[in-house]
Amino acid sequence: MSEPTAAAPPATDNASVAEDFVDIFVSPSKVYARRAKASPMVPFLVICVIMIGLFFSSKNVLAQIFDAQMQKQMAIQMKANPQLTPEAIEKARPITNVIVNIVGVIGAPLLLLFVTLILWIVGRFFMSSTLTYGTALLIMSYSWFPRIISGVLAIVQGLVMDISKLTEPAQIGAGIARFIDPTSVSAGVYALLTQVDLFTIWSTVLVVIGLQYAGKLDKSSATITGVIMFVLGCIPALWQLMMGR
């Protein structure tokens, strides 16, 4: 009588971290499955450094769009505060530029941490899961990787296209708003249209996949959480609509 054969140990995925940054685009479920218990700091720091780099790389290339955005904000401030003169705004421009640079450095990390907090709250308490903040940060960090492609494409378009008449970043984006004249609709409607974007939807899908394979949520709960996160991203636009803008 032969002795029972021992079961072969499960195969181990020995993919490197560098491979994660490729696989997240082509096989995200594998990335989330093998990094489910890993520290989120590597993808978090990598995406933050790249986003900061893209911000400063695009400042000169897309300067005309950034200037148009700044002029729009100044016009809103002047309308809300009639005592604010163009001369006062011009004097404050150097300080404004410094503030913009500071926001460019700390904006991405703080926004990512904040959005992760929302994801953790929704997943942990509304979906009654065991999702931890660390796992939520890992999921959200990897879900931002499509933004790298979006940022690179924006810079390339700024280099090869005439953007002198463009006033909105969405006009070089990959969504419905690209084909809409910003002056033909209200600010709220236009802001809402900017959410219907290939890279925003792609990132949302990655969140859903991450919740399943790293967060251990069932498909239904992960999908509902992803939809909630997408809707929450539309709140600023919905607020503008409610305010009649």
C-alpha positions in Angstrom: 0.0 0.0 0.0 1.5 3.3 -1.1 1.8 6.3 1.2 -0.4 9.3 0.3 1.4 11.9 -1.8 1.8 15.3 -0.1 0.0 18.2 -1.7 2.2 20.5 -3.7 2.6 23.9 -2.0 0.7 26.8 -3.7 2.7 28.7 -6.3 4.1 32.0 -5.1 3.9 35.1 -7.2 7.4 36.5 -7.0 6.7 39.5 -9.2 8.8 42.6 -8.4 7.3 45.9 -7.4 8.4 47.3 -10.7 6.2 44.7 -12.4 3.3 45.9 -10.3 3.5 49.2 -12.1 3.1 47.5 -15.4 0.6 44.9 -14.4 -1.8 47.4 -12.8 -2.6 48.5 -16.3 -3.0 45.0 -17.9 -3.8 42.6 -15.0 -4.8 44.7 -11.9 -6.5 41.7 -10.1 -3.1 40.0 -9.9 -1.4 43.1 -8.5 -4.1 43.5 -5.8 -4.1 39.8 -4.9 -0.3 39.6 -4.4 0.0 42.9 -2.6 -3.2 42.5 -0.4 -1.1 42.4 2.8 1.8 44.6 1.6 2.6 48.1 2.9 0.8 50.9 0.8 3.8 53.2 1.1 5.6 52.2 -2.1 2.7 52.8 -4.5 1.6 55.8 -2.5 5.0 57.5 -2.7 5.6 56.5 -6.3 2.3 58.0 -7.5 2.8 61.2 -5.4 6.3 61.8 -6.8 5.1 61.2 -10.4 2.0 63.4 -10.0 4.2 66.2 -8.6 6.6 65.8 -11.4 3.8 66.0 -14.0 2.4 69.1 -12.4 5.7 71.0 -12.7 6.4 69.6 -16.2 3.0 70.8 -17.4 3.2 74.3 -15.8 4.9 75.9 -18.8 3.5 73.7 -21.5 -0.1 74.3 -20.4 0.5 77.8 -19.0 -2.2 79.4 -21.1 -4.9 77.0 -19.7 -3.6 77.5 -16.1 -3.7 81.3 -16.6 -7.3 81.1 -18.0 -8.3 79.1 -14.9 -6.6 81.7 -12.6 -8.4 84.6 -14.4 -11.7 82.8 -14.0 -11.2 82.4 -10.3 -10.1 86.0 -9.9 -13.2 87.2 -11.8 -15.3 85.1 -9.3 -13.5 86.7 -6.4 -14.0 90.2 -7.8 -17.7 89.6 -8.3 -18.1 88.4 -4.7 -15.9 91.2 -3.3 -16.4 94.5 -5.4 -13.6 96.1 -3.3 -11.1 93.7 -4.8 -9.5 95.7 -7.7 -7.5 94.3 -10.6 -4.5 96.2 -9.3 -4.7 94.5 -5.9 -5.0 91.1 -7.6 -1.9 91.9 -9.8 0.1 92.8 -6.8 -0.8 89.5 -5.1 0.1 87.5 -8.2 3.7 86.5 -7.0 2.2 85.2 -3.7 -0.5 83.4 -5.7 2.1 81.7 -7.8 4.0 80.6 -4.7 0.7 79.2 -3.2 0.0 77.4 -6.5 3.5 75.7 -6.4 2.9 74.7 -2.7 -0.5 73.2 -3.6 1.2 71.4 -6.6 3.6 69.7 -4.1 1.2 68.8 -1.2 -2.0 68.7 -3.1 -1.7 65.2 -4.6 -0.6 63.5 -1.3 -3.2 65.2 0.8 -6.0 64.5 -1.7 -5.0 60.9 -2.0 -5.0 60.5 1.8 -8.4 62.2 2.1 -10.0 60.2 -0.7 -8.6 57.0 0.9 -10.3 58.0 4.2 -13.6 58.3 2.4 -13.1 54.9 0.7 -12.2 53.3 4.1 -15.3 54.8 5.8 -17.6 53.6 3.0 -16.0 50.2 2.7 -15.6 49.5 6.4 -18.7 51.0 7.9 -21.3 51.1 5.2 -20.3 47.8 3.5 -19.6 46.2 6.9 -16.2 44.8 5.8 -12.9 44.4 7.5 -11.2 46.9 5.2 -8.3 48.7 6.9 -7.0 52.2 6.1 -3.7 50.8 4.9 -5.4 48.4 2.4 -7.6 51.3 1.3 -4.6 53.4 0.7 -2.9 50.7 -1.3 -6.1 50.2 -3.4 -6.5 54.0 -4.0 -2.8 54.5 -4.8 -2.8 51.9 -7.5 -6.1 53.2 -8.8 -4.4 56.6 -9.5 -1.9 55.1 -12.0 -4.2 55.8 -15.0 -3.8 59.5 -14.1 -0.1 59.2 -15.2 -1.2 58.4 -18.7 -3.7 61.3 -18.6 -1.0 63.7 -17.4 1.5 62.6 -20.1 -1.1 62.9 -22.8 -2.0 66.4 -21.6 1.6 67.5 -21.9 2.0 65.9 -25.3 -1.1 67.7 -26.6 0.2 71.0 -25.1 3.4 70.5 -27.1 1.8 69.6 -30.5 -1.6 71.4 -30.4 -2.5 75.1 -30.5 -4.0 75.5 -27.0 -4.1 79.3 -27.1 -7.9 79.4 -27.2 -8.5 76.7 -24.6 -9.6 77.7 -21.1 -10.3 74.3 -19.5 -8.1 71.3 -18.8 -11.0 69.1 -19.8 -10.6 70.4 -23.4 -7.5 68.2 -23.7 -9.0 65.4 -21.7 -10.5 62.1 -22.6 -14.1 62.7 -21.8 -17.4 64.2 -23.0 -16.4 67.7 -21.8 -13.6 67.8 -24.5 -16.3 68.2 -27.1 -18.4 70.8 -25.3 -17.9 74.5 -25.4 -17.5 75.6 -21.8 -19.4 78.9 -22.6 -22.4 76.9 -23.9 -23.4 75.4 -20.6 -23.4 76.4 -17.0 -20.3 75.9 -14.9 -22.1 73.2 -12.8 -23.1 71.3 -15.9 -19.6 71.5 -17.4 -18.0 70.4 -14.1 -20.4 67.4 -14.0 -19.5 66.5 -17.6 -15.8 66.5 -16.7 -16.5 63.5 -14.5 -17.5 61.4 -17.5 -13.9 60.8 -18.4 -12.1 57.7 -19.5 -9.4 57.9 -16.9 -11.9 58.7 -14.1 -13.9 55.7 -15.0 -10.8 53.6 -15.3 -9.6 54.6 -11.9 -13.1 53.8 -10.4 -12.9 50.3 -12.0 -9.5 49.7 -10.4 -11.0 50.7 -7.0 -13.7 48.1 -7.5 -11.1 45.4 -8.5 -8.9 46.4 -5.5 -11.8 46.1 -3.1 -12.4 42.6 -4.3 -8.9 41.2 -4.4 -7.2 43.2 -1.7 -10.1 44.4 0.5 -11.8 41.0 0.3 -15.2 42.6 -0.4 -17.7 40.5 -2.5 -18.3 41.7 -6.0 -21.6 43.4 -5.2 -20.3 45.3 -2.2 -17.2 46.4 -4.1 -19.2 47.6 -7.1 -21.6 49.6 -4.9 -18.6 51.1 -3.1 -17.1 52.1 -6.4 -20.3 53.7 -7.5 -20.6 55.6 -4.3 -17.0 56.9 -4.7 -17.8 58.0 -8.2 -20.9 59.9 -7.1 -19.0 61.5 -4.2 -16.5 62.8 -6.8 -19.4 64.6 -8.5 -20.4 66.5 -5.4 -18.5 69.7 -6.2 -20.3 69.9 -9.6 -23.6 69.0 -8.0 -23.1 71.8 -5.5 -22.5 74.3 -8.3 -25.7 73.2 -9.9 -27.6 73.6 -6.6 -26.2 77.1 -6.2 -27.4 78.0 -9.7 -24.0 78.3 -11.3 
